[in-house]
């Protein structure tokens, strides 16, 4: 049954503003469970995630994952090129990934080889996300190379003795100050509370593990309130009424 009204609500695109939440996973079961929530914009992966999920880092395997994600409503799918310091291999794999679908975004690390490959891929109009940012200055490199996204690793910065929140905040300020359209895609976010703190700092784009996405839908006090609403609804007797007009 389709609900139609003369004055529809504002579109999701308008209401969502600049926000984009990605699911950081290589498991189709995560896609099936979480993409229907309506809060996930796309999916991100990298070779480490694929290995952890038992998925081979190959073009056919990535294509299968992307196809699954797109069928469930994902707007974009990010996959990382590979080849180490071999620029030619990074470009070759990047082109292969980009050719799978126009909604593919190719991730490249912010190394010398990665940036060189990114520049070559950009010339062929490949959509890019620079990844593994650990220092604020790498946001400048990401903007300069023409990346659509730049992904700092919040949790891993903290693990290595850096103030991850401060570094991410500086990166966001750099993008704002340069009037760049590059989105800061904050990765390695460990808790739902960190998402709120990052958003309060002006960050709009995140890639989150399945556990963090699930935590965002399971705030204990909200769950308790929802149960109380259901209890209250169950105690009321359904009484037929004429609504809007008197007989």
C-alpha positions in Angstrom: 0.0 0.0 0.0 1.4 3.4 -1.0 0.7 6.5 1.1 0.2 9.6 -1.0 -0.6 13.2 0.1 -0.9 16.5 -1.6 1.7 18.2 0.5 4.5 15.7 0.8 7.2 16.0 3.5 10.6 17.5 2.5 12.8 15.1 0.6 15.4 13.0 2.5 18.1 14.8 0.6 17.0 18.1 2.0 16.5 16.9 5.6 19.8 15.0 5.7 21.8 18.1 4.9 25.5 17.3 4.4 25.4 14.2 6.5 26.6 10.8 5.1 27.1 7.6 7.1 28.9 4.7 5.6 29.0 1.1 6.8 32.6 -0.1 7.1 32.1 -3.8 6.3 32.8 -6.6 3.9 30.0 -8.8 5.1 26.8 -9.1 3.1 25.0 -10.1 6.3 25.8 -6.7 7.7 24.4 -5.1 4.5 21.2 -7.1 4.8 20.7 -6.1 8.5 21.8 -2.5 8.5 21.2 -0.9 5.1 17.4 -1.1 5.5 17.7 1.2 8.5 17.6 4.2 6.2 20.6 6.0 7.8 23.4 4.3 5.7 24.5 6.2 2.6 27.0 3.8 1.3 29.6 1.1 2.1 33.4 1.2 2.6 35.9 -1.5 2.5 39.7 -2.0 2.3 42.0 -5.0 2.0 42.3 -5.4 5.8 38.5 -5.5 6.2 38.2 -7.9 3.3 40.8 -10.2 4.9 39.0 -10.1 8.2 35.7 -11.0 6.6 37.2 -13.8 4.6 36.7 -12.1 1.2 39.5 -12.3 -1.3 40.9 -8.9 -2.4 40.0 -9.4 -6.1 38.0 -7.5 -8.6 35.3 -10.2 -8.9 34.9 -10.5 -5.2 34.6 -6.8 -4.7 32.1 -6.6 -7.6 29.9 -9.1 -5.8 30.0 -7.1 -2.6 29.2 -3.9 -4.4 26.4 -5.4 -6.3 24.9 -6.7 -3.0 25.2 -3.3 -1.4 23.7 -1.4 -4.4 20.7 -3.8 -4.5 20.0 -2.9 -0.9 20.0 0.9 -1.5 23.7 1.9 -1.1 24.4 5.1 -3.0 28.2 4.5 -3.2 30.7 1.7 -2.6 34.3 2.4 -1.7 37.1 -0.2 -2.4 40.8 0.3 -2.1 43.3 -0.2 -4.9 46.4 -2.2 -4.2 50.0 -2.5 -5.5 52.3 -1.2 -2.8 54.8 1.3 -4.3 54.1 0.2 -7.8 52.2 3.1 -9.2 51.3 1.3 -12.4 49.6 -1.5 -10.4 47.8 1.0 -8.2 46.4 2.7 -11.3 45.5 -0.6 -13.0 43.6 -1.9 -10.1 42.0 1.5 -9.5 40.7 1.7 -13.1 39.3 -1.9 -12.8 37.5 -0.9 -9.6 36.1 2.3 -11.1 34.9 0.5 -14.2 32.6 -1.8 -12.1 30.0 0.9 -11.6 29.7 4.8 -11.7 28.9 4.6 -8.0 32.3 3.2 -7.1 34.8 5.3 -5.3 38.5 4.2 -5.3 40.5 4.6 -2.1 44.2 5.3 -2.3 46.6 5.7 0.7 48.3 9.1 1.1 51.8 7.8 0.3 53.9 9.2 -2.5 53.0 6.3 -4.7 49.3 6.6 -3.7 49.2 10.3 -4.5 50.9 9.8 -7.8 48.4 7.1 -8.7 45.6 9.3 -7.5 46.7 12.1 -9.8 46.8 9.7 -12.8 43.4 8.2 -11.9 41.9 11.7 -11.5 42.9 12.6 -15.0 40.6 9.7 -16.1 37.8 11.1 -14.0 38.0 8.3 -11.4 36.2 9.2 -8.1 38.8 9.1 -5.2 39.1 8.8 -1.5 42.5 9.3 0.1 42.9 7.1 3.1 45.0 6.4 6.2 45.3 10.1 7.2 47.1 10.5 10.5 48.3 14.1 10.4 46.4 17.3 9.6 48.7 18.3 6.7 47.5 15.2 4.8 44.2 16.9 4.4 45.9 19.5 2.3 47.4 16.8 0.1 44.0 15.2 -0.3 42.4 18.5 -1.4 45.3 19.3 -3.8 45.1 15.9 -5.5 41.3 16.2 -6.1 40.0 13.6 -3.7 36.2 13.5 -3.2 36.8 12.1 0.3 39.7 12.0 2.8 39.6 9.4 5.5 41.5 10.0 8.8 41.7 7.1 11.3 40.5 8.5 14.6 40.9 5.4 16.8 44.2 4.4 15.4 45.6 8.0 16.0 44.6 7.6 19.6 46.2 4.2 19.8 49.5 5.7 18.5 49.6 8.5 21.1 48.0 11.3 19.1 45.0 13.3 20.0 42.7 11.9 17.4 39.8 14.3 18.0 42.2 17.3 17.8 43.7 16.1 14.6 40.3 15.4 13.0 39.1 18.8 14.1 42.1 20.5 12.4 41.5 18.5 9.2 37.9 19.7 9.2 39.0 23.3 9.7 41.5 23.0 6.9 38.8 21.8 4.5 36.4 24.5 5.6 39.2 27.2 5.3 40.1 26.1 1.8 36.5 26.1 0.7 37.0 22.6 -0.5 34.2 20.2 -1.5 36.4 17.3 -0.2 34.5 15.5 2.5 36.3 14.3 5.7 35.3 10.7 6.0 36.1 9.9 9.6 37.1 6.3 10.0 38.1 4.1 12.9 35.3 5.5 15.1 35.0 3.2 18.1 31.8 4.3 19.8 28.4 5.9 19.0 29.3 8.7 21.5 32.3 9.6 19.3 30.0 10.1 16.3 28.0 12.7 18.3 31.2 14.5 19.4 32.6 14.6 15.8 29.3 15.9 14.5 29.3 18.6 17.1 32.8 19.6 15.8 31.3 20.1 12.3 32.2 16.7 10.8 29.4 15.4 8.5 30.7 12.1 7.1 31.6 8.9 8.9 32.3 5.3 8.1 31.3 3.0 11.0 31.6 -0.6 11.9 28.4 -2.7 12.2 28.8 -2.7 15.9 28.8 1.2 16.1 25.9 1.5 13.7 24.0 -1.0 15.9 24.9 0.9 19.0 23.4 4.1 17.5 20.0 2.3 17.4 20.1 0.9 20.9 20.4 3.7 23.3 19.2 2.1 26.6 17.0 5.0 27.8 15.4 5.2 24.3 14.8 1.4 24.3 13.1 1.7 27.8 11.0 4.6 26.6 9.9 2.7 23.5 8.9 -0.3 25.7 6.9 2.0 27.9 5.1 3.5 24.9 4.1 0.0 23.7 2.9 -0.9 27.2 0.7 2.2 27.3 -0.6 1.5 23.8 -1.5 -2.0 24.8 -3.6 -0.9 27.8 -5.9 1.3 25.6 -9.1 -0.1 24.2 -9.7 0.5 20.5 -12.9 2.6 20.3 -14.3 3.4 16.8 -14.7 7.1 16.3 -15.6 9.5 13.5 -12.7 11.8 12.9 -13.0 15.2 11.4 -16.8 15.4 10.8 -19.8 15.1 12.9 -22.5 12.7 11.6 
